[in-house]
């Protein structure tokens, strides 16, 4: 049987991604329900899984699987927190009222 490095590296990246999201979850004390915790971990996994290749190739300029694993761990750890902060900002009433204020100002209303 042939060695399939693509599958192994995807599994390693997924494991590092999940580990990074769980570490990020342990540092986040604002999550109280199981649903919040699961969605936090899943958003970190999704962010990291899809952004690791892009960040590794275009910004960090590495193709080594070990370096990609480190990148996926860090993106998993911080990606979920960034998604959580963006969601809070967008869903907050102050953001919506500021957005409407800017739109009214631009339209002269």
Number of C-alpha atoms within 10 A of each C-alpha: 3 4 7 8 10 10 10 12 16 14 13 17 26 20 17 25 30 23 20 27 32 23 17 22 23 12 11 13 7 9 13 9 8 9 9 14 17 15 13 23 25 18 20 32 29 18 22 30 22 12 16 21 18 13 17 20 13 9 9 12 11 15 11 11 17 13 15 22 23 17 24 34 29 21 28 34 28 20 25 26 21 15 15 16 12 12 11 12 13 12 11 11 11 11 13 13 11 11 13 12 13 12 12 11 10 9 8 7 7
